[in-house]
Amino acid sequence: MVAAQRGGPSGRNGRGSPRRRSDAARRAAYDVLAAVADRAAYANLLLPRLLAERSITGRDAALATELGYGTLRGLGTYDAVLAVCSDRPLSELDPPVLHVLRLGTHQLLATRVGNHAAVATSVDLAKDVAGPRVAGYVNAVLRRVSTRDLEQWLALVAPPRETDPDGYLSVRYSHPRWIVGAYRDALGDPPEEELEAALAAGNDRPRVTMAVFPGGPGRGEVMPEGAEPSRWSPYGFTLPGGDPAGLVAAGSAAVQDEASQLASIALARTSVSGSSGRQEAWLDMCAGPGGKARLLYGLAAACGARLVAADVHPHRAALVKATLCSAPRGDGGAGGSAGPAAVVVADSTRSAWRGGAFDRVLVDVPCSGLGALRRRPEARWRKAEPDIPALAELQRSLLRSAIAATRPGGVIGYVTCSPVPAETRDVVNAVVSQQDGIDIVDAPAVLPEVPDLRSLSVRFAQFWPHRHGTDAIFIALLRRTR
């Protein structure tokens, strides 16, 4: 990796425009941090596009990914260190300077980049994005950071574990304090070792997991060399590395976490009653961007049923339609081929689905996203504890609509990508307690091949990254009895 050459004393090329001092990988990582902070961008969507647009590949692409995602994950820890090393409050720094300092701190404390290179490249980046006047300040702060390693800094900046365990874990594992408390509640006041494992898993770099389409080419035909089949989903596999875009473009597989696949599989496995066992229609109420809908589409076709996929946002409904259209066509399995799925724009909190016409309904509700912190490194800084009650109100409304859309004897799958009790068991228990004729199905029993799913309830299934290597997805299965 070679830094851009300077064009003379003024730092300009022969045409009078300024030359960039920083290298392409670090600049891409910086641009991701700036976009996340300034425009609420999603790092996992923006960074691949930047790498492609700028033709950053190989080791440089790997470095940009590590710096961008790693800095976002470690933000809480790095800010605690920088607050000690800076003679100015971080809140008073210009955002470009703070982004550069965070990137430099990540290189110094969490990568193999040498101290001299980490400081020098950060100074060059600061000159590019904030001007030459800040170079001395950035150099001085990062040199102070380089005087200790991460463990030494944690011993200095983290609250005492004995008197403030949540504060200690918040700084050590770079999670907001309220999330530490929410995880503690979700795990049922666990041993500290398990809580630490759950928080540490949020900082892991997950492998890409994909799913083939039921009724299309089998997993063995699709998996590239070096890929490994998923442990429990018969449709899933993980890539050893690289970009999944080729498989996605070919329609042979789609990116989907294994727990997400198992949510669709669990709904399809749960027995329905009435109508002589014949199934006609399934519903995915919050289908965008289409991962679970794609798998449900294939599973419904195998039963001779048609899938209706809905989303309140037109652009997300368009993504669902594109995802389903790219799925390979098979013979529909034993039940024969079903008709094409219907994709509609609809607000599922309203009365669009009342009437009980569907055999199976999936409601994958909008949530805090705290179960996917490995894949969405900025998510932990986007939500705050006061956001949860409004989300829970929406989740209860959607679940009530899902029940109203289900025929007697049909089943509902309530799914969140969160382990927080206020978004999971509390929502289900509140809705079920207010309605007659609803049974809670034993979800872990529907997925007997998966160990350790029973968390705070024997009836609900809760996945965890540190236990299952998946996102922390929650599954509740309900049956409408009348």
FIDOBA-932702 format. One line per field, with one value per residue (C-alpha): x, y, z; residue number from 1. Coordinates in steps of 0.1 Angstrom, whole numbers, plus 5000, padded with zeros to 4 digits. Last residue first. Example, Ala and Ser with C-alpha at 12.3 -4.5 7.8 and 13.67 -1.06 7.14 Angstrom:
residues 2
c1 = c(5137 / 5123)
c2 = c(4989 / 4955)
c3 = c(5071 / 5078)
nr = c(2 / 1)
end
This chain:
residues 482
c1 = c(4394 / 4426 / 4451 / 4485 / 4515 / 4553 / 4578 / 4613 / 4641 / 4672 / 4705 / 4725 / 4742 / 4773 / 4750 / 4760 / 4781 / 4760 / 4727 / 4695 / 4663 / 4635 / 4603 / 4583 / 4606 / 4611 / 4640 / 4665 / 4654 / 4675 / 4703 / 4708 / 4695 / 4684 / 4651 / 4638 / 4600 / 4607 / 4625 / 4593 / 4569 / 4536 / 4519 / 4481 / 4457 / 4419 / 4413 / 4431 / 4445 / 4470 / 4483 / 4492 / 4511 / 4529 / 4541 / 4554 / 4570 / 4587 / 4605 / 4608 / 4608 / 4628 / 4658 / 4672 / 4668 / 4665 / 4628 / 4604 / 4568 / 4557 / 4520 / 4501 / 4468 / 4441 / 4416 / 4427 / 4455 / 4452 / 4438 / 4468 / 4492 / 4473 / 4477 / 4514 / 4518 / 4502 / 4523 / 4555 / 4545 / 4540 / 4573 / 4592 / 4577 / 4588 / 4623 / 4634 / 4640 / 4669 / 4688 / 4694 / 4720 / 4752 / 4747 / 4737 / 4771 / 4787 / 4759 / 4770 / 4783 / 4756 / 4729 / 4708 / 4706 / 4686 / 4663 / 4632 / 4610 / 4589 / 4594 / 4557 / 4554 / 4519 / 4508 / 4475 / 4462 / 4426 / 4417 / 4396 / 4418 / 4448 / 4445 / 4431 / 4460 / 4493 / 4502 / 4506 / 4507 / 4528 / 4523 / 4544 / 4524 / 4543 / 4542 / 4519 / 4527 / 4546 / 4537 / 4532 / 4561 / 4585 / 4577 / 4592 / 4620 / 4623 / 4655 / 4649 / 4657 / 4621 / 4618 / 4647 / 4635 / 4600 / 4614 / 4636 / 4606 / 4587 / 4616 / 4614 / 4576 / 4578 / 4549 / 4560 / 4540 / 4548 / 4519 / 4531 / 4511 / 4507 / 4512 / 4532 / 4566 / 4556 / 4553 / 4588 / 4602 / 4584 / 4593 / 4630 / 4627 / 4604 / 4630 / 4656 / 4633 / 4643 / 4616 / 4590 / 4571 / 4538 / 4550 / 4518 / 4511 / 4482 / 4465 / 4473 / 4454 / 4455 / 4418 / 4410 / 4416 / 4449 / 4483 / 4516 / 4547 / 4574 / 4569 / 4571 / 4603 / 4619 / 4612 / 4629 / 4656 / 4667 / 4670 / 4690 / 4713 / 4720 / 4709 / 4728 / 4711 / 4719 / 4716 / 4702 / 4732 / 4737 / 4736 / 4762 / 4785 / 4779 / 4791 / 4824 / 4854 / 4858 / 4854 / 4817 / 4791 / 4763 / 4726 / 4697 / 4696 / 4696 / 4712 / 4750 / 4755 / 4774 / 4810 / 4825 / 4860 / 4852 / 4819 / 4785 / 4759 / 4757 / 4760 / 4733 / 4708 / 4697 / 4662 / 4632 / 4641 / 4664 / 4700 / 4709 / 4740 / 4762 / 4791 / 4815 / 4811 / 4838 / 4834 / 4826 / 4791 / 4805 / 4825 / 4792 / 4777 / 4810 / 4811 / 4776 / 4785 / 4816 / 4796 / 4773 / 4738 / 4711 / 4684 / 4702 / 4678 / 4682 / 4720 / 4718 / 4695 / 4720 / 4749 / 4727 / 4720 / 4757 / 4764 / 4787 / 4824 / 4835 / 4858 / 4840 / 4805 / 4818 / 4833 / 4802 / 4781 / 4803 / 4804 / 4818 / 4839 / 4846 / 4862 / 4853 / 4873 / 4899 / 4932 / 4929 / 4914 / 4944 / 4968 / 4948 / 4947 / 4985 / 5001 / 5023 / 5007 / 4977 / 5000 / 5015 / 4980 / 4972 / 5004 / 5002 / 4966 / 4974 / 5004 / 4985 / 4955 / 4968 / 4974 / 4937 / 4908 / 4902 / 4935 / 4958 / 4940 / 4947 / 4984 / 4984 / 4966 / 4992 / 5020 / 5005 / 4995 / 5028 / 5049 / 5029 / 5031 / 4999 / 4991 / 4956 / 4936 / 4953 / 4973 / 4951 / 4919 / 4934 / 4943 / 4907 / 4893 / 4917 / 4907 / 4870 / 4876 / 4894 / 4867 / 4840 / 4856 / 4866 / 4845 / 4827 / 4860 / 4869 / 4904 / 4937 / 4933 / 4949 / 4924 / 4893 / 4910 / 4911 / 4873 / 4866 / 4884 / 4864 / 4831 / 4840 / 4853 / 4826 / 4828 / 4866 / 4866 / 4840 / 4859 / 4895 / 4889 / 4870 / 4895 / 4924 / 4906 / 4900 / 4937 / 4947 / 4928 / 4907 / 4900 / 4886 / 4872 / 4836 / 4838 / 4854 / 4829 / 4799 / 4812 / 4816 / 4781 / 4758 / 4776 / 4783 / 4747 / 4745 / 4730 / 4740 / 4766 / 4779 / 4776 / 4788 / 4819 / 4828 / 4824 / 4845 / 4872 / 4873 / 4875 / 4903 / 4922 / 4921 / 4929 / 4961 / 4963 / 4983 / 4957 / 4970 / 4957 / 4947 / 4971 / 4974 / 5010 / 5000 / 4997 / 5013 / 5026 / 5062 / 5059 / 5032 / 5030 / 5029 / 4998 / 5005 / 5016 / 5000)
c2 = c(4801 / 4783 / 4808 / 4793 / 4812 / 4808 / 4831 / 4836 / 4859 / 4866 / 4873 / 4870 / 4837 / 4819 / 4798 / 4805 / 4837 / 4851 / 4844 / 4828 / 4831 / 4806 / 4811 / 4785 / 4775 / 4812 / 4833 / 4816 / 4784 / 4781 / 4760 / 4735 / 4736 / 4702 / 4704 / 4734 / 4730 / 4720 / 4754 / 4772 / 4756 / 4770 / 4798 / 4793 / 4821 / 4817 / 4847 / 4880 / 4904 / 4880 / 4871 / 4907 / 4913 / 4880 / 4885 / 4920 / 4911 / 4881 / 4901 / 4938 / 4946 / 4915 / 4928 / 4899 / 4918 / 4908 / 4903 / 4875 / 4867 / 4836 / 4831 / 4799 / 4788 / 4767 / 4795 / 4818 / 4843 / 4879 / 4890 / 4874 / 4893 / 4925 / 4920 / 4913 / 4945 / 4966 / 4949 / 4956 / 4993 / 4998 / 4980 / 5003 / 5033 / 5019 / 5011 / 5045 / 5058 / 5033 / 5049 / 5037 / 5048 / 5042 / 5004 / 5003 / 5017 / 4983 / 4967 / 4931 / 4922 / 4944 / 4922 / 4914 / 4950 / 4958 / 4981 / 4967 / 4967 / 4935 / 4902 / 4893 / 4859 / 4847 / 4811 / 4798 / 4832 / 4844 / 4855 / 4885 / 4914 / 4918 / 4955 / 4966 / 4989 / 4979 / 4961 / 4994 / 4981 / 4981 / 4948 / 4918 / 4889 / 4856 / 4838 / 4807 / 4775 / 4746 / 4712 / 4700 / 4676 / 4703 / 4735 / 4722 / 4747 / 4783 / 4801 / 4832 / 4865 / 4875 / 4871 / 4894 / 4920 / 4920 / 4923 / 4952 / 4970 / 4965 / 4982 / 5011 / 5013 / 5014 / 4998 / 4963 / 4933 / 4898 / 4875 / 4839 / 4813 / 4778 / 4744 / 4731 / 4732 / 4766 / 4779 / 4768 / 4785 / 4818 / 4815 / 4815 / 4846 / 4863 / 4858 / 4877 / 4902 / 4938 / 4943 / 4917 / 4933 / 4913 / 4880 / 4862 / 4826 / 4815 / 4782 / 4754 / 4721 / 4702 / 4693 / 4730 / 4727 / 4725 / 4739 / 4723 / 4743 / 4734 / 4764 / 4788 / 4771 / 4772 / 4809 / 4816 / 4791 / 4811 / 4842 / 4822 / 4812 / 4848 / 4855 / 4866 / 4852 / 4822 / 4809 / 4842 / 4847 / 4882 / 4869 / 4843 / 4868 / 4895 / 4872 / 4890 / 4872 / 4851 / 4815 / 4817 / 4803 / 4779 / 4777 / 4757 / 4727 / 4751 / 4735 / 4736 / 4757 / 4741 / 4753 / 4772 / 4764 / 4759 / 4776 / 4763 / 4761 / 4725 / 4712 / 4736 / 4723 / 4740 / 4754 / 4740 / 4757 / 4787 / 4786 / 4806 / 4826 / 4834 / 4858 / 4854 / 4875 / 4899 / 4898 / 4929 / 4919 / 4886 / 4904 / 4916 / 4881 / 4866 / 4893 / 4884 / 4848 / 4854 / 4877 / 4848 / 4855 / 4878 / 4864 / 4866 / 4892 / 4913 / 4913 / 4921 / 4951 / 4963 / 4962 / 4979 / 5007 / 5012 / 5019 / 4991 / 4994 / 4961 / 4975 / 5008 / 4993 / 4964 / 4987 / 5008 / 4977 / 4964 / 4997 / 4990 / 4959 / 4965 / 4999 / 5024 / 5020 / 5047 / 5035 / 4997 / 5000 / 5020 / 4993 / 4966 / 4985 / 4992 / 5023 / 5052 / 5051 / 5071 / 5100 / 5099 / 5100 / 5132 / 5150 / 5140 / 5151 / 5185 / 5191 / 5182 / 5204 / 5235 / 5215 / 5212 / 5192 / 5164 / 5162 / 5174 / 5150 / 5121 / 5129 / 5131 / 5097 / 5082 / 5094 / 5082 / 5047 / 5043 / 5052 / 5030 / 5000 / 4986 / 4953 / 4963 / 4970 / 4997 / 5019 / 5013 / 5019 / 5051 / 5064 / 5059 / 5075 / 5105 / 5109 / 5109 / 5134 / 5158 / 5155 / 5162 / 5195 / 5191 / 5207 / 5175 / 5158 / 5181 / 5197 / 5186 / 5153 / 5121 / 5114 / 5120 / 5100 / 5069 / 5071 / 5080 / 5048 / 5025 / 5039 / 5039 / 5004 / 4990 / 5020 / 5019 / 4982 / 4986 / 5014 / 5003 / 4966 / 4973 / 4998 / 4973 / 4945 / 4967 / 4977 / 4941 / 4930 / 4957 / 4994 / 5002 / 5036 / 5029 / 4993 / 5002 / 5030 / 5007 / 4980 / 5007 / 5022 / 4993 / 4978 / 5012 / 5023 / 5061 / 5084 / 5114 / 5132 / 5105 / 5074 / 5095 / 5107 / 5073 / 5058 / 5086 / 5079 / 5043 / 5052 / 5077 / 5050 / 5026 / 5052 / 5065 / 5099 / 5128 / 5137 / 5160 / 5195 / 5209 / 5232 / 5213 / 5202 / 5185 / 5203 / 5197 / 5232 / 5221 / 5196 / 5173 / 5149 / 5112 / 5092 / 5067 / 5032 / 5000)
c3 = c(5173 / 5180 / 5166 / 5171 / 5182 / 5176 / 5193 / 5178 / 5190 / 5170 / 5186 / 5153 / 5148 / 5163 / 5185 / 5221 / 5218 / 5190 / 5209 / 5197 / 5218 / 5213 / 5233 / 5252 / 5281 / 5289 / 5301 / 5277 / 5261 / 5229 / 5244 / 5217 / 5181 / 5167 / 5185 / 5165 / 5169 / 5206 / 5210 / 5198 / 5223 / 5208 / 5225 / 5222 / 5212 / 5215 / 5237 / 5234 / 5260 / 5277 / 5242 / 5234 / 5267 / 5267 / 5231 / 5237 / 5270 / 5255 / 5228 / 5225 / 5263 / 5269 / 5248 / 5227 / 5194 / 5158 / 5163 / 5152 / 5158 / 5138 / 5136 / 5130 / 5115 / 5132 / 5130 / 5101 / 5106 / 5096 / 5130 / 5147 / 5125 / 5131 / 5169 / 5164 / 5144 / 5171 / 5198 / 5178 / 5173 / 5210 / 5217 / 5193 / 5211 / 5245 / 5232 / 5220 / 5256 / 5260 / 5231 / 5196 / 5170 / 5190 / 5192 / 5155 / 5143 / 5139 / 5120 / 5113 / 5148 / 5164 / 5149 / 5180 / 5191 / 5160 / 5180 / 5164 / 5133 / 5134 / 5116 / 5115 / 5097 / 5090 / 5082 / 5070 / 5059 / 5055 / 5090 / 5081 / 5089 / 5067 / 5056 / 5089 / 5099 / 5115 / 5083 / 5064 / 5028 / 4997 / 4979 / 4967 / 4954 / 4951 / 4918 / 4916 / 4934 / 4919 / 4931 / 4967 / 4967 / 4957 / 4938 / 4905 / 4907 / 4898 / 4909 / 4931 / 4913 / 4911 / 4948 / 4956 / 4931 / 4946 / 4981 / 4971 / 4955 / 4988 / 5005 / 4982 / 4986 / 5024 / 5043 / 5034 / 5023 / 5010 / 5000 / 4995 / 4976 / 4989 / 4972 / 5003 / 4985 / 4971 / 5007 / 5016 / 4985 / 4992 / 5028 / 5020 / 4998 / 5023 / 5050 / 5031 / 5014 / 5022 / 5034 / 5043 / 5072 / 5069 / 5054 / 5046 / 5036 / 5014 / 5003 / 5027 / 5027 / 5060 / 5057 / 5061 / 5098 / 5117 / 5113 / 5124 / 5130 / 5105 / 5082 / 5111 / 5123 / 5089 / 5085 / 5119 / 5111 / 5081 / 5103 / 5128 / 5100 / 5089 / 5053 / 5022 / 4992 / 4970 / 4934 / 4921 / 4898 / 4912 / 4948 / 4941 / 4924 / 4951 / 4979 / 4982 / 4997 / 5028 / 5039 / 5030 / 5053 / 5043 / 5047 / 5032 / 5055 / 5085 / 5115 / 5114 / 5083 / 5054 / 5050 / 5021 / 5010 / 4974 / 4964 / 4977 / 4950 / 4940 / 4976 / 4987 / 4963 / 4931 / 4934 / 4952 / 4985 / 4976 / 4988 / 5019 / 5028 / 5058 / 5055 / 5084 / 5114 / 5127 / 5165 / 5185 / 5195 / 5206 / 5233 / 5248 / 5249 / 5263 / 5290 / 5300 / 5301 / 5323 / 5346 / 5355 / 5342 / 5356 / 5333 / 5300 / 5287 / 5319 / 5316 / 5280 / 5288 / 5314 / 5290 / 5265 / 5289 / 5295 / 5259 / 5245 / 5239 / 5254 / 5281 / 5285 / 5290 / 5309 / 5335 / 5337 / 5341 / 5369 / 5389 / 5424 / 5419 / 5382 / 5389 / 5361 / 5329 / 5320 / 5337 / 5337 / 5302 / 5290 / 5302 / 5285 / 5253 / 5251 / 5265 / 5252 / 5218 / 5230 / 5240 / 5205 / 5191 / 5210 / 5199 / 5163 / 5160 / 5176 / 5154 / 5122 / 5130 / 5112 / 5080 / 5069 / 5082 / 5057 / 5039 / 5067 / 5091 / 5067 / 5067 / 5105 / 5107 / 5083 / 5105 / 5138 / 5126 / 5107 / 5138 / 5161 / 5138 / 5123 / 5139 / 5149 / 5181 / 5201 / 5177 / 5146 / 5166 / 5181 / 5146 / 5134 / 5165 / 5161 / 5124 / 5132 / 5160 / 5136 / 5110 / 5136 / 5148 / 5185 / 5212 / 5223 / 5226 / 5254 / 5248 / 5264 / 5247 / 5260 / 5288 / 5266 / 5239 / 5260 / 5269 / 5232 / 5221 / 5244 / 5233 / 5196 / 5195 / 5171 / 5149 / 5147 / 5139 / 5111 / 5093 / 5101 / 5094 / 5062 / 5049 / 5057 / 5039 / 5008 / 5008 / 5011 / 4980 / 4963 / 4962 / 4928 / 4940 / 4931 / 4943 / 4976 / 4981 / 4974 / 4998 / 5025 / 5022 / 5028 / 5059 / 5072 / 5072 / 5068 / 5095 / 5073 / 5094 / 5119 / 5096 / 5066 / 5085 / 5097 / 5062 / 5047 / 5072 / 5062 / 5026 / 5033 / 5052 / 5023 / 4996 / 5012 / 5028 / 5012 / 4986 / 4959 / 4958 / 4923 / 4905 / 4872 / 4879 / 4912 / 4945 / 4979 / 4979 / 4982 / 4953 / 4940 / 4969 / 4962 / 4973 / 5000 / 4988 / 5000)
nr = c(482 / 481 / 480 / 479 / 478 / 477 / 476 / 475 / 474 / 473 / 472 / 471 / 470 / 469 / 468 / 467 / 466 / 465 / 464 / 463 / 462 / 461 / 460 / 459 / 458 / 457 / 456 / 455 / 454 / 453 / 452 / 451 / 450 / 449 / 448 / 447 / 446 / 445 / 444 / 443 / 442 / 441 / 440 / 439 / 438 / 437 / 436 / 435 / 434 / 433 / 432 / 431 / 430 / 429 / 428 / 427 / 426 / 425 / 424 / 423 / 422 / 421 / 420 / 419 / 418 / 417 / 416 / 415 / 414 / 413 / 412 / 411 / 410 / 409 / 408 / 407 / 406 / 405 / 404 / 403 / 402 / 401 / 400 / 399 / 398 / 397 / 396 / 395 / 394 / 393 / 392 / 391 / 390 / 389 / 388 / 387 / 386 / 385 / 384 / 383 / 382 / 381 / 380 / 379 / 378 / 377 / 376 / 375 / 374 / 373 / 372 / 371 / 370 / 369 / 368 / 367 / 366 / 365 / 364 / 363 / 362 / 361 / 360 / 359 / 358 / 357 / 356 / 355 / 354 / 353 / 352 / 351 / 350 / 349 / 348 / 347 / 346 / 345 / 344 / 343 / 342 / 341 / 340 / 339 / 338 / 337 / 336 / 335 / 334 / 333 / 332 / 331 / 330 / 329 / 328 / 327 / 326 / 325 / 324 / 323 / 322 / 321 / 320 / 319 / 318 / 317 / 316 / 315 / 314 / 313 / 312 / 311 / 310 / 309 / 308 / 307 / 306 / 305 / 304 / 303 / 302 / 301 / 300 / 299 / 298 / 297 / 296 / 295 / 294 / 293 / 292 / 291 / 290 / 289 / 288 / 287 / 286 / 285 / 284 / 283 / 282 / 281 / 280 / 279 / 278 / 277 / 276 / 275 / 274 / 273 / 272 / 271 / 270 / 269 / 268 / 267 / 266 / 265 / 264 / 263 / 262 / 261 / 260 / 259 / 258 / 257 / 256 / 255 / 254 / 253 / 252 / 251 / 250 / 249 / 248 / 247 / 246 / 245 / 244 / 243 / 242 / 241 / 240 / 239 / 238 / 237 / 236 / 235 / 234 / 233 / 232 / 231 / 230 / 229 / 228 / 227 / 226 / 225 / 224 / 223 / 222 / 221 / 220 / 219 / 218 / 217 / 216 / 215 / 214 / 213 / 212 / 211 / 210 / 209 / 208 / 207 / 206 / 205 / 204 / 203 / 202 / 201 / 200 / 199 / 198 / 197 / 196 / 195 / 194 / 193 / 192 / 191 / 190 / 189 / 188 / 187 / 186 / 185 / 184 / 183 / 182 / 181 / 180 / 179 / 178 / 177 / 176 / 175 / 174 / 173 / 172 / 171 / 170 / 169 / 168 / 167 / 166 / 165 / 164 / 163 / 162 / 161 / 160 / 159 / 158 / 157 / 156 / 155 / 154 / 153 / 152 / 151 / 150 / 149 / 148 / 147 / 146 / 145 / 144 / 143 / 142 / 141 / 140 / 139 / 138 / 137 / 136 / 135 / 134 / 133 / 132 / 131 / 130 / 129 / 128 / 127 / 126 / 125 / 124 / 123 / 122 / 121 / 120 / 119 / 118 / 117 / 116 / 115 / 114 / 113 / 112 / 111 / 110 / 109 / 108 / 107 / 106 / 105 / 104 / 103 / 102 / 101 / 100 / 99 / 98 / 97 / 96 / 95 / 94 / 93 / 92 / 91 / 90 / 89 / 88 / 87 / 86 / 85 / 84 / 83 / 82 / 81 / 80 / 79 / 78 / 77 / 76 / 75 / 74 / 73 / 72 / 71 / 70 / 69 / 68 / 67 / 66 / 65 / 64 / 63 / 62 / 61 / 60 / 59 / 58 / 57 / 56 / 55 / 54 / 53 / 52 / 51 / 50 / 49 / 48 / 47 / 46 / 45 / 44 / 43 / 42 / 41 / 40 / 39 / 38 / 37 / 36 / 35 / 34 / 33 / 32 / 31 / 30 / 29 / 28 / 27 / 26 / 25 / 24 / 23 / 22 / 21 / 20 / 19 / 18 / 17 / 16 / 15 / 14 / 13 / 12 / 11 / 10 / 9 / 8 / 7 / 6 / 5 / 4 / 3 / 2 / 1)
end
